[in-house]
Amino acid sequence: MTDTTESDHTEPDPATTAETDGITARYEETDAERLLTFTADGGTATVAQNREGYAMLKVRTGPDGDELERYYGFDMALDHAAELLGVGVHDLPVPAAAADMGM
């Protein structure tokens, strides 16, 4: 018999995951990109940047979604992501690991 106690439940890493008022943000790194994905009310928006962190930010409909626009500034990319989700830009939680995205 397997014991499914607290040891089976891991809390999200606050450096890579944040949630505020029904909006969830998750930061991850792939072999090629840094991804910050927001979800709210069934909608998704992703801000992507190359792994080295110096290229323009791409706003997509999701981690693998269509690219909608490119921005130099993180604030402009966040503004577009918020617009896609129908929320205010100041409502988007940004995990610590993603705070330095942008040029």
N, C-alpha and C positions, 0 to 999 in steps of 0.2 A: 504494500500500500504506500502510495506517495503522499507525503505531507505537503500540502499547498499553503504554506504559511507566508509570512511577509517576505521571506527570502526569495520567493518566486516573483515578487512584485518590485520592479525598479522604478524609482521616481525619474521623471525627465530631468535632464541636465540643464540647469538654469542658464548655462553659458550658450546652449544651442537651442533651447526651447523656451518660449514665453507665451502667456495667454492673458488676455485682458478683455473683459466684456464680450465674450463669445468669439473673439478673434484669436486664432492660434498662429504663431510664427515658429517655423522650424528652419534652422540653419544646418546645412550639410556641405561637405566637400566631396566632389567626385574626382576622378583622375584628371579631368580637364577644367572643372568649374567650381566656383563657390555659389551655392544656391540658398536664397532666402525665400521660403514659400509661406504665404499667408493663406489661411482658409477662414471663411466666415459665411454663415448661412448657405452652405453648399457651393459657394464660389471659391475659386482659387486664383491667385496671382503670384508669380515668381519673379524675383529680381535675381539675375545671373551675372556673374563676372568671371573672367578667366581665373585660373588657379593662382597665377602670379599676383593678381589683384591690381593690375594697372590699366586694364582696358576699359572701354565704355561699358556701362551697365545695360543689360538687355531686360526689358520687361516682357514677360510671356504669360500665356494663359495657364501655365502650370510648369512643373519642372521639365517636362518634355514637350510642352505646348508650343504653339506658334509664337514667334517673336513679333511683338507689336510695335516696339519703339526702342531706340537707344538713347542713353543719357550719359553725360559726363558726371553729373552730380547725383549723389545718393538721395538728396532731398527731392529732386525732380522725379527720380525713379519711384520713390515711396509715394509721392503724390499721385502718380499714374496708377500704382498698385491699389491705393486707397480708392481711387475713382472706379476701378474695375470691380471692387468689392462693394461699392456703395457706402463706404464709411469715411469718416474724417481721417486725414493723414495723421493727426495727433493721437488717434485711437489705435494706430498700429503699434503693437509691441515689437521691439527690436532686441533680440537676444544679444548678449555681450559679444559673442564671437563674430557677429555681423556688423558691429558698430563702425568698423573702419572700411566698409565697402565704399567704393567711389574713388574718383581721382582727386 
